[in-house]
Amino acid sequence: MKIPSRRLTSDCETCSCQKTADVCSLTPVASGMSQHLKQVMICRPQQFVFYEGHPVLAVYVLCEGRLKLTRSSIKGQQRVVKIVEPGQIVEWHIYQDSPTHHATAETLEASRICVIDRVSFLNLLEHDGQLAIQMLKLMSQERVTALSCEDQLAFSNARERIAALLDDLATRYGTLTDDGIEIALLLKREDLAQMASLTIETTVRVLKDFEANHVIRLDGRNITIRQIERLQGEMRPVC
């Protein structure tokens, strides 16, 4: 496989996520054993890591880069359900009997992914009660975050969804500039629409309306939040 233009390390000892990754930051025993169980994937941008509905054979930990998880409906509609950050477990569906992936994983940029054999990892959990409890805590945190996102989509209109999405992206990927907060993560309009569970047409209409009112500035895939207070004023109040 051709190595991407952005050079990625394959050495765990020099990995910036060693102390913060969901798995690598756990018990020393787990960290040490995983070194013998893991493989490393070096991926290009827009490369698929696994597909929705396929068997889960491994635990995937994103070490460098970013990727998105998408789910498809029976009618073929897609929705971006998560942007995975370095240090996070890509997907949690490893504990069921004969599990299948609940989403498709695709890289957004050059990425390095640690792949740990599922059966070996489950055996590790069986013999390390402390690790198993830590994993349960991580899963609980993940579920709370997912429920919050589901509530946001269920009870918000199109403007509120887009405003909340842009505010979240600005918080996570924003860079302060003279013109406002520039979102460093470049997403297609289709990606934004999927993340907000809206049609592309509705998403584009709301974005253009925000731009016409000088709340944001659009330049291709670049989005700059010019008036963050006004954008947040469009969001649904948190109960």
Secondary structure, 3 states (H helix, E strand, C coil): CCCCCCCCCCCHHHCCCCCCCCCCCCCHHHHHHHHHHEEEEEECCCCEEECCCCECCEEEEEEECCEEEEEECCCCCEEEEEEECCCCECCCCCCCCCCECCCEEEECCCEEEEEEEHHHHHHHHHHCHHHHHHHHHHHHHHHHHHHHHHHHHHHCCHHHHHHHHHHHHHHHHEEEECCEEEECCCCCHHHHHHHCCCCHHHHHHHHHHHHHCCCEEEECCEEEECCHHHHHHCCCCCC
